[in-house]
């Protein structure tokens, strides 16, 4: 979770290049129209793109952090797309300018003796810059990349060239699903695990790491809501998991507004009516774009960004899915 909630920088960037890097995966290279360096970033960072339709979506930066002239993102055409990935795949974007906000990093690398990187499908995008950094730094690391078939193993050739036998490619139609238990067993217990991919994969690796003795250090990034994330997990007393949503008031302290959030509407929807430029993207509680400081009240956290161990002490909330466990919530908006 980000500790710096200042509004990220917004720039207009030109889509210089679009190329296919795997089945149903297109890579976009974004630059300034005129020459000039882009803001620095570290592996794990993402940016928010505002598409021609007005949709705003978050994508991991997967290029080289040392390349200050361009930012690179790769987008998978999701079968259940709510419009973002489909628009990118079906719109002629090369030569067009997009508004880009960021970078923001909620998936940063932490110092460790070594690293195991577990990727499923397009989940390889935040892990690729990590692999580059680890290879350059000479630190121990391994990466496992699974996908439905070999044609969908994005960046497989680059990763293999980068890591050799440190990289294991697992096309499901040839080798089945990656054996996560075996990969963890083959990894020294003090190595940190980073995982990004489908929800089922992340739930499995989470349970395996929790069951280890001692529990393994694990960092995950999601491209969709966690299983059960819609259930209430509030920090306040008297709120039961899965309890019906109730009415509450929200005070927007900077705007000087007091609004009522009814049971059938999200906090984000109500806030956007009066503060239309409030940032948001996924609307499902997993991207972190709508993270907002809480000044008073008890949030009922229902997102996948703030970990269960952090929720009681959390001073921010994701207003797209989370609600209030107290009658009044005060936000820094």
TADASUL-V594637 format. One record per pair of residues at least 12 apart in sequence whose ideal C-beta (glycine too) atoms are under 6 Angstrom apart, sorted by the first residue. I is the first residue (numbers start at 1). J is the second residue. Records with the same first field share a line. If there is no record, write none. Layout:
# TADASUL-V594637
I: J / J
This chain:
# TADASUL-V594637
1: 106 / 305 / 306
2: 104 / 106
5: 293
8: 101 / 102 / 104
9: 39
10: 101
11: 100
12: 97 / 99
13: 30 / 98 / 100
14: 31 / 33 / 97
15: 28 / 93 / 94 / 96
16: 29 / 31
17: 29
18: 94
21: 154
22: 152 / 154
23: 151 / 152
24: 76 / 77
25: 74 / 76 / 154
26: 75 / 89
27: 74
28: 73
29: 70 / 72
30: 71
31: 70
37: 68
38: 68 / 71
41: 61 / 65 / 103
42: 105
43: 109 / 129 / 130 / 133
44: 105 / 107 / 108 / 126
45: 61 / 103 / 105
46: 58 / 60
47: 100 / 102 / 103
48: 101 / 102 / 281 / 289
49: 98 / 100
50: 99
51: 87
53: 87
55: 83 / 84
56: 281
57: 84 / 281
58: 281 / 287 / 289
59: 73
60: 125 / 126
62: 74 / 125 / 128
74: 125
75: 88
76: 122
77: 89
106: 288
107: 126 / 221
109: 130
112: 192
113: 190
114: 140 / 191
115: 134 / 141 / 191 / 192
116: 142 / 187 / 191 / 193
117: 143 / 194
118: 144 / 195 / 205
119: 145 / 196 / 197
120: 146 / 197 / 198 / 201
121: 147 / 197
123: 196 / 197
124: 145 / 154 / 155
126: 196 / 221
128: 155
131: 143 / 162
135: 162
142: 166
143: 167
144: 168 / 178 / 183
145: 169
146: 170 / 178
148: 172
149: 171 / 173
150: 171
153: 169
156: 169
180: 204 / 205 / 208
181: 208
184: 208
192: 217
193: 216 / 218
194: 219
195: 220
196: 221
199: 224 / 227
202: 220
203: 227
222: 286 / 304
225: 284 / 285 / 286 / 304
226: 304
229: 285 / 304
232: 300
233: 301
234: 300 / 325
235: 298 / 311 / 312
236: 298 / 325 / 326
239: 300 / 325
245: 263 / 323
246: 263
247: 262 / 263
248: 261 / 324 / 327
249: 328
250: 329
251: 330
252: 331 / 333
253: 295 / 330
254: 333
257: 274
267: 319
268: 280 / 319 / 320
275: 333
280: 320
283: 320
285: 303 / 304 / 318 / 320 / 321
286: 304
288: 305
290: 318 / 319 / 320
291: 316 / 318
292: 319 / 331
293: 316 / 332
294: 315 / 317
295: 330 / 332
296: 330
297: 324 / 326 / 328 / 329 / 330
298: 325 / 326
299: 317 / 322
300: 322 / 323 / 324 / 325
301: 322
302: 321 / 322
303: 318 / 321 / 322
305: 318
